[in-house]
Amino acid sequence: MSNRKNNKKTKKWFSSFLIALAIAILAFYYPELLGDEDAEPSREGLIPVELVKTIDGDTIKIMYEGEEKNVRYLLIDTPETNHPRLGKQPFGQQAKVRNQELLQKGQLEIEFDIGDKYDKYGRLLAYIYIDGKSVQEQLLKEGLARVAYVYPPNTRYLDRFEKAEKQAKQSGIGIWTLEDYATDRGFDSDAYPVNNMGQKTSGKIENFTNCTELRKKYPDGVKQGHSAYAKHLDRNQDGVACE
């Protein structure tokens, strides 16, 4: 009787071992069969860095290998905040502020793709993470960036980013609230010049409880003299409310 019980235990253990071995082999050779297509990237390849400052929605300055380096976010583009030719574009300031907020929430890490590591301006090209979560993907989901500057072979997360962009576009948020503003060539500043979006349009006073409500109608805020301007919404008292 004892031998029979031992044989059953041995067979049971051997069966469990074979099942575990089969799963391990599948995971090693065919990870796509077991993995989640939306899973976060592996920690391998992510490099911890120190943030120096946020330049705009898609560019930051970091300490890398003992030097200050500008980093351009791979595969996305956000509106400009202070471009020498394009100036300040709608949603540029919002993208910068949101980028800055995300970068303050945890461990900053970067990841390189298999292509060029630097662009023609000497900036690092990288994917940006906070505690392992993609900053690029979050900006796309919130409608503050578009998929752009797709130069193979630096396309590791292109499908994933396009999915996030599509989600924001279908929801009609952020840059997608302005018709034909985000194009394949960039952001159409001529169609939505930010300097004209803050001018007074009528003598009627518009009252907004807070900046969240005001930005639903005026995404880039309003200047003093506009019908929606209110001093309590101009926190830094620079003459622009909810910028």
C-alpha positions as CSV (number, residue, x, y, z in Angstrom):
1,M,0.0,0.0,0.0
2,S,2.8,2.4,0.9
3,N,4.6,1.7,-2.4
4,R,1.4,2.4,-4.3
5,K,1.0,5.8,-2.6
6,N,4.6,6.7,-3.2
7,N,4.2,5.8,-6.9
8,K,1.1,8.0,-7.2
9,K,3.0,10.9,-5.5
10,T,5.9,10.4,-7.9
11,K,3.7,10.4,-10.9
12,K,1.9,13.5,-9.7
13,W,5.1,15.3,-9.1
14,F,6.5,14.2,-12.5
15,S,3.3,15.4,-14.3
16,S,3.5,18.8,-12.5
17,F,7.2,19.1,-13.5
18,L,6.5,18.3,-17.1
19,I,3.7,21.0,-17.2
20,A,5.9,23.6,-15.6
21,L,8.7,22.7,-18.0
22,A,6.4,23.0,-21.0
23,I,5.2,26.5,-19.8
24,A,8.7,27.6,-19.3
25,I,9.7,26.5,-22.9
26,L,6.7,28.3,-24.4
27,A,7.5,31.5,-22.4
28,F,11.1,31.4,-23.6
29,Y,10.6,30.6,-27.3
30,Y,7.0,32.0,-27.8
31,P,6.5,34.9,-25.3
32,E,3.8,36.4,-27.5
33,L,1.5,33.4,-26.8
34,L,1.6,34.0,-23.0
35,G,2.2,37.7,-22.7
36,D,-0.2,40.7,-22.7
37,E,0.2,42.9,-25.8
38,D,-0.4,45.9,-23.6
39,A,2.1,44.9,-20.9
40,E,4.7,47.4,-19.8
41,P,8.2,46.9,-21.3
42,S,10.7,44.8,-19.5
43,R,12.9,46.6,-16.9
44,E,15.9,45.4,-19.0
45,G,17.2,48.2,-21.1
46,L,15.8,51.0,-19.0
47,I,18.4,53.5,-17.7
48,P,17.8,55.5,-14.5
49,V,18.6,59.2,-15.1
50,E,18.2,62.5,-13.2
51,L,15.9,65.2,-14.6
52,V,17.5,68.6,-14.9
53,K,14.5,70.5,-16.4
54,T,11.4,70.1,-18.7
55,I,11.9,72.0,-21.9
56,D,8.5,71.4,-23.5
57,G,6.0,68.6,-24.1
58,D,8.4,66.3,-25.9
59,T,11.9,67.5,-24.8
60,I,13.7,67.4,-21.5
61,K,17.2,67.9,-20.2
62,I,18.8,65.1,-18.1
63,M,22.1,64.1,-16.5
64,Y,23.4,61.2,-18.7
65,E,26.9,59.7,-18.2
66,G,28.0,62.7,-16.1
67,E,26.8,65.3,-18.6
68,E,23.7,67.4,-19.2
69,K,21.9,66.1,-22.3
70,N,18.8,67.2,-24.1
71,V,16.4,64.3,-24.9
72,R,13.9,64.3,-27.7
73,Y,11.0,61.9,-27.1
74,L,10.9,59.2,-29.8
75,L,7.8,58.8,-32.1
76,I,5.7,61.8,-30.7
77,D,5.3,65.5,-31.3
78,T,3.7,68.1,-29.1
79,P,2.8,71.7,-30.0
80,E,5.5,74.3,-29.6
81,T,5.8,76.7,-26.6
82,N,8.4,79.1,-27.8
83,H,9.5,78.2,-31.3
84,P,11.6,80.9,-33.2
85,R,9.4,80.6,-36.3
86,L,6.1,79.0,-35.1
87,G,5.9,80.8,-31.7
88,K,3.5,79.5,-29.1
89,Q,0.9,77.0,-30.5
90,P,-2.4,75.9,-29.0
91,F,-2.0,73.1,-26.4
92,G,1.8,73.6,-26.3
93,Q,1.8,75.0,-22.8
94,Q,-0.6,72.3,-21.6
95,A,1.6,69.6,-23.0
96,K,4.7,71.1,-21.3
97,V,2.9,71.3,-17.9
98,R,1.5,67.8,-18.1
99,N,4.9,66.4,-19.1
100,Q,6.4,68.2,-16.1
101,E,3.7,66.8,-13.8
102,L,4.3,63.2,-15.0
103,L,8.1,63.5,-14.6
104,Q,7.7,64.5,-10.9
105,K,5.9,61.3,-9.9
106,G,8.6,58.7,-9.6
107,Q,11.8,57.2,-10.9
108,L,12.8,58.6,-14.3
109,E,14.3,56.2,-16.8
110,I,15.1,56.3,-20.5
111,E,15.2,53.5,-23.1
112,F,17.0,53.6,-26.5
113,D,15.7,51.9,-29.7
114,I,18.0,50.0,-32.1
115,G,18.5,52.9,-34.5
116,D,20.3,56.2,-34.2
117,K,20.9,57.3,-30.6
118,Y,21.2,61.0,-31.5
119,D,19.3,63.4,-33.9
120,K,20.9,66.0,-36.1
121,Y,20.8,68.5,-33.3
122,G,22.8,66.3,-30.9
123,R,19.8,65.4,-28.8
124,L,19.4,61.9,-27.4
125,L,16.4,60.0,-28.9
126,A,14.7,57.9,-26.3
127,Y,11.5,56.5,-24.8
128,I,10.7,58.0,-21.4
129,Y,9.4,56.2,-18.3
130,I,8.2,57.0,-14.8
131,D,8.2,54.0,-12.6
132,G,8.2,51.8,-15.7
133,K,5.2,53.6,-17.3
134,S,5.5,55.3,-20.7
135,V,5.3,59.1,-20.6
136,Q,4.9,59.2,-24.4
137,E,1.9,56.9,-24.3
138,Q,0.3,58.9,-21.6
139,L,0.6,62.2,-23.5
140,L,-0.9,60.5,-26.5
141,K,-3.8,59.1,-24.5
142,E,-4.6,62.6,-23.1
143,G,-4.6,64.2,-26.6
144,L,-1.5,66.3,-25.9
145,A,0.7,64.7,-28.6
146,R,0.5,63.1,-32.0
147,V,2.5,60.2,-33.4
148,A,5.3,61.7,-35.6
149,Y,8.9,61.5,-36.7
150,V,8.7,57.8,-37.5
151,Y,12.1,56.8,-38.7
152,P,12.8,53.1,-38.9
153,P,14.3,51.2,-37.2
154,N,13.4,53.4,-34.2
155,T,9.8,52.1,-34.2
156,R,9.6,49.6,-31.3
157,Y,6.4,51.0,-29.8
158,L,4.8,52.5,-32.9
159,D,1.8,50.2,-32.9
160,R,1.2,50.9,-29.3
161,F,1.5,54.6,-29.6
162,E,-0.8,54.7,-32.6
163,K,-3.4,52.8,-30.6
164,A,-3.2,55.5,-27.8
165,E,-3.4,58.3,-30.4
166,K,-6.5,56.7,-32.0
167,Q,-8.1,56.5,-28.5
168,A,-7.7,60.2,-27.9
169,K,-8.8,61.2,-31.4
170,Q,-12.0,59.1,-31.0
171,S,-12.6,60.8,-27.6
172,G,-12.1,64.2,-29.2
173,I,-9.8,65.6,-26.5
174,G,-6.8,67.9,-26.4
175,I,-5.4,68.7,-29.8
176,W,-8.2,66.7,-31.4
177,T,-10.8,69.3,-30.3
178,L,-9.4,71.7,-33.0
179,E,-10.4,70.5,-36.5
180,D,-7.6,70.0,-38.9
181,Y,-5.1,71.3,-36.3
182,A,-2.9,68.2,-36.0
183,T,-1.8,67.1,-39.4
184,D,0.8,64.7,-40.9
185,R,3.0,67.7,-41.5
186,G,2.7,69.1,-37.9
187,F,0.4,71.5,-36.2
188,D,-1.4,74.1,-38.3
189,S,-0.6,77.4,-36.5
190,D,-2.1,79.4,-39.4
191,A,-5.5,77.9,-38.7
192,Y,-5.3,78.5,-35.0
193,P,-2.9,81.3,-34.2
194,V,-2.7,81.5,-30.4
195,N,-2.3,85.3,-30.4
196,N,-5.8,85.6,-31.8
197,M,-7.4,83.0,-29.6
198,G,-7.1,85.2,-26.5
199,Q,-8.6,88.4,-27.9
200,K,-11.9,89.9,-26.8
201,T,-14.7,88.9,-29.1
202,S,-17.7,90.6,-27.6
203,G,-18.8,92.9,-24.9
204,K,-20.6,90.1,-23.0
205,I,-18.8,88.9,-19.8
206,E,-18.3,85.1,-19.6
207,N,-18.1,83.6,-16.1
208,F,-16.1,80.4,-15.4
209,T,-15.8,78.9,-12.0
210,N,-12.3,77.5,-12.5
211,C,-9.7,76.9,-15.2
212,T,-10.9,73.4,-15.9
213,E,-14.2,74.9,-17.1
214,L,-12.6,77.8,-19.0
215,R,-10.2,75.5,-20.9
216,K,-13.1,73.5,-22.3
217,K,-13.9,76.6,-24.4
218,Y,-10.5,78.3,-24.5
219,P,-7.8,75.5,-24.4
220,D,-4.9,78.0,-24.2
221,G,-6.4,80.4,-21.7
222,V,-7.4,84.0,-22.3
223,K,-5.6,87.4,-22.0
224,Q,-6.6,90.3,-19.9
225,G,-9.4,92.2,-21.7
226,H,-11.0,89.0,-23.0
227,S,-14.7,88.5,-22.0
228,A,-13.7,85.4,-20.0
229,Y,-10.7,86.8,-18.2
230,A,-11.0,86.9,-14.4
231,K,-8.3,88.0,-12.0
232,H,-8.9,85.0,-9.7
233,L,-8.1,82.7,-12.6
234,D,-4.8,84.5,-13.3
235,R,-2.7,82.8,-10.6
236,N,0.6,84.4,-11.4
237,Q,-0.9,87.7,-12.3
238,D,0.8,87.9,-15.7
239,G,-2.2,89.1,-17.6
240,V,-3.2,85.6,-18.9
241,A,-5.8,83.4,-17.2
242,C,-5.5,79.6,-17.2
243,E,-2.6,79.5,-19.7
